[in-house]
Amino acid sequence: MTLLLRITRTLGLLAVLLTAAAAVVWWGWGRAAHERACVASCQSNLKQIALAVQMYASDNDGRLPPADHFLELSELVWPYTKNRSVFYCPSGFREGRNIYEYAWNRHLSGKSVASLGSLAKEPMLFDRKPWHGGKRNAVRFQGGPYPTDEPVPIRQLPESVFRRYTAPGYRVSRELEKAFRWGNLRAAERLYCEALKEAGDNPRVAPRVYEELIIVQCKLGKLGPAEITWEKLKRQYPRRRASRHGEGSPRQRKARCRAGHVSVPEGGLGDVVTAGSSGPAATAEVD
């Protein structure tokens, strides 16, 4: 009986050790696979932003965006991306702040593409911090993304600037993208309300979110809530000049929705576009 008990205890201990060893191996393999996926996603984001910068330059006589830092750059190129989630690095957004995780080489600000010279060899966009095992992903004006551990021309910004450019977070941006992909306007309405809370009173983002929320509410036939949202927008941003597709009260917008002249922005947190128009619409401005 004692021998049988010892054998049972030994087998139990062996099973526990084997389970623990398998868990350690699986954890290490899973983390490595997850990190590889994050690196690939990050490089894809940088590639999309670089393409948006090239499109901006093409529409502005071959000049790169006149931005001192990435937060300014994101406001200039987001009409070309139609998706704010690409501004978040999958390995960096876990900090819990609704701040974009990439940086912009300000030496390229406003430069002519034809006269870049040696600047074309410098990284144009890169991770704000070395998120990926001590390395950053970077991309040049022409060429694909690549990992690097070399110094980059990054500019340290004060906390006040970060607060000024607070935007809807990564989760809301991704969920909005999915909601529009599946045509779920009810979920989009809820997510726009969450986006307003996360954006705070940022005059560069909140007016657009208000405007797109009104369009979604009109599409859903919720004219009363749309009127309330419209009054909030006018009260909080009285000096704001609306975009060319966001003019008029919700009743006028509802009529345009029924006539098919206004469509819900694709991807969420993007531009409001008119049916049949091409290119990004004019963005809202705040004096």
C-alpha positions, 0 to 999 in steps of 0.5 A: 500500500505504501509503495502504491501511494509513493508511485501515485505521488511520484506520477502526480508530481511528474504530471505537474512538472510536465504541465509547468514545463509545457506552460513555460514553453508555450508562453515563450512561443506565444509571446514570440509569435505575438511580438512578430505579429505586432512588428508586422502590424506596426510596419504595415501602419508605417507603410500606410502613413508613408503612402498618405504622406506621398499622397499629400505631397502629390496634392500640394505641389510636391511639398511634404506636410508642414508639421513640427511633430507627428501629432500635427502630421496626423491631422494633415494626413488622416483624410488620406488614411480614413482610419485613425487606428493606423496611428497606434503601434500595437506594441505601444498603445498599452500605455493607456494614453490616447496618444499616437505612438509614432514620430515624424522627422521634422527636418522634412517639414514642408520640404520639396520632394524634388530637393530632398537630397540626403534627407531622403535617406533619413527615416521619415516616420518611426516608433516614438519609443523602441517598442520592439525588443529595443528596436524601432520600426522606421520608414523612409520617404521611398522604400519599405519599413525596416527595424533599426536601433540607430538614433532617430531625429525625434523631438521631445514634446511637453505634456501640454502638447500631448493633452492638446492632441488627445484623440479617440483611443485605439480600441474605439478607432478599431471598433468603429472601423469594424462597425462601418465595415459591417454597416452597424450604425447603432454600434457606430453611434455608441462608439462615437459617444465614447470617442467624444469622451476620449477626445475631450475638448480637443478642437482638432478632433471633437468637432469632426466627431460631433459632425459624424455622430450627427450624420449617423443619427440622421441615417438612423432616423434619430432626429431628436438626438441629432438636434441635441448633438447639433446644439452641443456642437454649436454651444461648445464651438461657436466660432467653428467653421463647418466643413463643406459637407457638414453644413445645416441643421440635422433636419437639412442633413436628414433630407440630404441623407434621404436624397442620397447626397450624404454618406456615412464616413467610411472607417469612422473618425474620417471625413464626411464625403458626398456621393460622387465626389472624389478625394478627401473632403475639406476638414473642419477648422477652428479659429 
